[in-house]
Amino acid sequence: RALRGLDKVHPETRERVLRAAAELDYIASPTASGLASGRTRLVGIITPFMARWFFTEMMSAIEKTVREKQHHILLMDLEEPATAGRMPLTQGMMFKRVDGLIVINAELKEPERDLIRRLDLPVVAVGTRHDDWPLIGIDDHATVTLATEHLLGLGHRRIGYVGAVPESFST
């Protein structure tokens, strides 16, 4: 309890335990702590690609942030390099291994979303909306408005767009 920073430890006792651990170079086993607490202190990151700039930048930022909170990340890259396909998300990747998930721009199939719900894992989605999970994303409408206003402000009048138009934009 003292090493994990939990309450109900007298301050003098905590200080003696921390001092003894430092003198002995003792590091508590995260696996043993996980058995006692039911927490792994691992945040799973699900990504369709690991070796692309956007995804590596996101994973690096997430890792630095969770490390500050004494957590770690478990990467789940769904890319299947040999076939240019996609690996399925399985219960073995997550069950009792992670305390929560961050899904970065990965299209999850309905059975995979059902699995995550059954495992009762908290999820934050980045970039791609999934169910009712909290989403960190870009406000596409505001971005398009800002870009168009900028071009108009520069005096441009013939402005085009090349790309797919999501159904939510067709009004």
Helices and strands as residue ranges (DSSP letters): H 11-23, H 30-37, E 42-47, H 53-68, E 72-77, E 79-80, E 85-86, H 91-94, E 100-104, H 110-118, E 123-126, E 135-136, H 140-153, G 167-169
